[in-house]
Amino acid sequence: MHTMSEGTKKPAGSWEPGETCVLCAQADADPELYGRKLVISGINFHEFCAVFSGGLHQEAVTQKEGSHLVLLQIITIILQAQQTPCFVCGKRGATITCAESGCNRSFHFPCASKGECVTQYFGQFRSFCCNHRPLQPVEAVPAQDMICIICMEPMGNSRSYSTMVCPSCRHACFHRACIQRLVLRLGITLHCPHCRDKEELFHYMTAMGIYIPSRLVSHSWFFRHSSSSVDSAGPNTASQQGLGPLQGSAEQ
């Protein structure tokens, strides 16, 4: 995933000790989840804080090699965020807005998981609040007494943000946090231990907001799916289709 041109970024060493991301106010956040430390027009950002902040992402990905973001545009986005409350924590500074048409819910990138939001790390880098995030199929519910195949802890017997079921066999269950940690370690080699499926599981996880580092994604997969229906699907596609993993959003 190429999110910042070479002309708009500086190495992590450009951040002085104690300096923080202007969007999330954190300094030493997990680079696997927040991305690289960048300096854009003299302002500090975490890569994914910028990527999912609509205006900054659009400006960043359209820059030509060697060009720089207009400082005034960045300041405008930051000032707007200072007036926007996060629906999760209630504090201002929210720069991410739900992609569902008509929804004005905004949130901070670090609050996404706590608020049960989904951020999709591909295509248009869309984000969804807890009311409009992609849903697992109704039948993809952990059976009674099932355990997570990763941590071996109980799953519960209801569909929730924190529980996931293999879309292929519908038998292997895992916690969202567990599969995210495993993906960061294994990436594209990950497969369902029950049915051995790779492609459908990968397809499904990305739509559900699981982050897979770009270095682990093959070019053939990216070009096959980057222009798929997830970018053009209308509202509520997932609830209508039972979540075709790269086919849209929206819980009613």
Secondary structure, DSSP 8 states (H G I E B T S, - for coil): ---S-GGG---GGGS-TT---TTT--SS--HHHH--EEEETTEEEEHHHHHTSHHHHHHHHT--TT----HHHHHHHHHHHTT-B-TTT--B---EE--STT---EE-GGGTTTTT-EE--STT--EE-TTTS----TT----TT-B-TTT--B--SS--TTEEE-TTTS--EEEHHHHHHHHHHHGGG---TTT---HHHHHHHHHTT----GGGS-HHHHHHHTTSTTTT--TTHHHHHT--TTS-----
